[in-house]
């Protein structure tokens, strides 16, 4: 097990199956062009070996499947079937929900019981403006089918001034009524927003502002959460919960346990660091040859983590997984 001086280690792995996405969200890509799959994306078999090696080398316990949009990947079927037998304590998936209804039987049969669905508005017009792709009704229908199949659903919303701040309360009400847990994610200084500080500040909504808005309608109290959780969790008595990933207002770097593996075979220990570590060549080697080299790279990846707070990076989030 690899541990740094703050006691952090890698418990949670996020694997990006593809950089491709059928959306072009305004906070992710500035030019409206949808991201496409990289030419050198790894096979499902190599990614499964990567997860298996990281379970052994780093003590990874939980896996989240991400993208781009993972449900677009032709590797999805083989990957979820492969990782299902690795003994992980939890496997979840983050999706924009556009293909959820179609892929639901596969996910259910592979033992995936938790979904995070990215949804920034409950208004169809605002949806088209922010996502620049997809259809809101299709997403909502897919979520209802997943709920009926017994899936636990969290909804991820990025509140932004001038775009969807008026949707905070309607989307919260919708989620509370259906038993979904809404997670508000503070806008991140990633990609073009790391380069354009004025655009970031113009749209940014802080934890204090968000809680003030919710407090106009609901009484809530802070709820317990795991030590390495990224989200602050709040309870609305008799109705449900919501969370806030306040990466700017209340940084969680000191307890971060996340590691990311890109679809092209790069390890990212921290979103705020431009450093990355190539492991694809190790994944073609047998276990006894791969693990020593992988452990050396994991030490470097852990050292990439920020000491105190998130500072942002020019990397596009969709390329390395949310």
N, C-alpha and C positions, 0 to 999 in steps of 0.2 A: 504494500500500500504506500502511495506517495502522498506526503502531507507537507504543507508549508509552515512557516513560523507562526502564522495566524490560526493554524489548526484546520485550514481548508484542504479538502481533497475532492476528487471528482466522483460524485455519486450519480449525477444526472447527465445522461448523454442525449444529445439531439443530433439526429442524422438527417441531412438534406438528401432526398432521393433525386432531386433534379432542381436546376435553377429556373426551369421553365414555369411560367405562370400565365393563367388566362385572364388575369387582372393587370392593371397598370396604376395602382393606387397613387394618389398625389403625393403622399408622404414617403413613398418608396422610390418611384422613378419620376424624374422631373419632366421628361419629354413625352410622356404618354405612350411610349413604345413598350409592348409586352416583352418580358424577358423570355429568352428561348433556352433550350437545353444546351449545355456546353458539349463540345465535340468529344471531349475526353472523359465523360462521366463513367464511373465505374459500373461494373456488372452487379447484379443483385447478389451473386455469390461472393464477390469480393467485399461488398458492404456488410454482408452477414458475418464473414470472417473478421472484418474490422470490429464489429460489435462484440463478437466472441472474444477476441484478443483483448479488447479494452475492459471487458468484464473481468478477465483474469489479471491484466497488468495494472489496472487502476482501481478495481473494486467497484466498477459501475453497477448500480442497482436498478436504475429506472431509465427507460428509453422513451423518447418522444420522436415520432416520425414527422419530418417537416419538409419544406421545399424552399423556394418556389411553392408550387402547389403539388403536393405529393400524389394526389389522386390522378394527376396527369401522367405520371411516370409509368412507362411500360414495365419497370422493374418492381412495381408495387406488389403484385401477387406473389412473386417468388420471395421478395424480401420479408413480407409479413409472415409468410409461412415458415421461413428460415429462422427468424428471431423468436418465433413463438416457442421454440424448444430450447432456449438458452437459459431458462431458469430465472429470468428477470422478475423482480417483484411487481413491476408495473410497466405496461406498454400503452402509450396513448398516441394520439395523432392530432396535428393541427391542420386545418383545412379552411378554405373559404366557403366550402359547402356547396359549390356549384355542381359537383359531380357526386355528392354524398349519397343520394338515393340510389344511384346506379351501383356504387361500390359498397353499399352497406352490408350485403350478404357476405362478401369477402372479409370485411373487417370483423364482423360478428363471429364468423367461423374461425378466424385466427385468434380469437380471445381478446380482442381490443374492446374495452368497456368504457373508455373515457375519450371524449373528443373536445378539442378547443376549436370553436368556429369563429373566424374573423368576420365581424359585422359592425360597421361603423355608423350605421344609421337605419332607422325603421321607416324612412321616407323614400319611396321609389325614385323620385327625381334626384335627391341628394345622393342616393346610392349610385346612380349612373355617373354623376359628376365626380364622386370620390374614387370609385373603383375603376371607372372607365372600362367596364366589361361586366359580363354576367347579367343575372336577373334576380332581383330580390325575392320574388315569389318562389322561385326554384330553391333558393337557399332555405327559406322558412319551411317549405314543404319537406326538404331533406332533413331538417332538424326535427320536425314532428315525427317523421318515420323513425329516426334514430332514437328519439325518446320512447316511442312505442316499443322499440326493440330492447329497451332496458339500458340504453347508453346514458352515462352521466355526461352532461353537456355544460361547458363553460363557454361564454361568449366574450370575445375580445373586442373592445372598442377603443379607438384612439380619439379622444375628444380634442377638437381643434376650433379655435376661435375663427369665426367667419365661414365655417364649413358645416359643422354638425353639432355645435354646442347646444342648440335647441332640441337635439334628439336624446340628450342624456336621460331626462326623466321619462319620455315615452318608451325608450328601449329598456330602461330599468323596470318599468311597470310590466312590460311584455315578458321580461325574463322572470320576474317574481311570480307572475301568474302561472307560468309553465314549469317552474322548478329549475330553470337554468340559472347558473351563477354568473352574473355579469362581471367582467374584469375590465376596468378602465386602465389603459396603458398611457402614461404620460408620453407625449411626443419625444422621440429620441433624436439626438444629434448624430444621425447616421446618413451616409451617402451625401446627396446634395445639400441636406440641411446642416451637415457638419461644415460645409464650405460657406454656406450663406446664413450667417448668424442672425441677420435682420429678419429673414423669412421664418426662421425658427422661432424667434421671440414674438413675432407677429401672431403666430398661430398657437403658441404654447399655452396650455391650461395646467395650472399647478394643482397639487393635492388640496391645498387650502381653498382654492376657488371651486374645485369640484365638490368637496364636502359641503361648502357653503350652499351650493346650488341644490344638492340632494337634501340638505337640512331644511330647505324651504317646504318640503313635502313630507319628509320622513324623520322620525326619531330613530337614531341608530347608536350602536356602541361597538367598540373595537372587540373583536373576537380573537381567541387563541390561534396561533399558526405555528407550523414547524420552524425550527431555528433557521434553516437555510431556504425558507420560502422567499420568493421575490415579491409576493403581493402582501400588502396589509389587508386584513380581512375584517369586515364589519357585518354586524348582525342587525337586521330590522325585525324586532320582536313580532312573532306571529306571521311573518311574511317570508323571510328567507335571508340570504346573505348576498353581499357584493364585495368585490375586492378592488384594490388600486395598486398597480405596479408603478410606484412613484420613484422611478430611477433618478430623477433630478431632485425632487423634494426630500426624499428619505432614501438615500443610496443604500444598497444592500451588498456592496462589493465585499465587505468584511466577512460575509458568510456565504458567498457564492460558491456553489458546488457544480456548476455547469461546464460541460465540455461539448464542443461541436465538431462534427465530422462532415465535411462538405461532400457533394456528389462526385467531386473530382479528386478526392483523397487527401485533403488538407485538414489538419487539426487546428482548431481555433480555441485557445484557452480563455479568451476575453474579447468581447465585442468592442471594447475601448482600446484595443491594441492592434496595430497594423501587422503584428507578427503572426505568422502561421507556419505550420510544420508539415512537411510532405511525408505521408505514410503509405501512399498507394503502392510503392515498390515493396514495402514490408508485407503487404497483405497477400502477395503472391508466394511468400516463403512459408515453409512449415513452421509450426508453433515454436519449436526450440530455437530457431534462428530469428524469428520475428520478434519475440517478446523482449529480449535484451535491448534491441534498437528502439522498440516502441517505448519502453520504460524511460530511456534517455530523453526521448522527445517529449514525453509526458512531464518530466521535470521542468523542461523549458516552457512548456505550455502553461503549467501551473504558475511559473514565475512571471508570466505575462499579465496575470490578474492585477487589477488596480488595488492599491492599498486601502483607499478610502471611498472614492466616488467615481462614478461614470463620467468620462470626459468626451466620449464620442469618437467616431472614426469615419473616414470617407468610404468605407466599404458599403456596398448596397446590401441591406439586410436579407433580401430574398435570395441572394446568392449563397449565403451560409446558413440559412434557416433561422426562423424567428425565435 
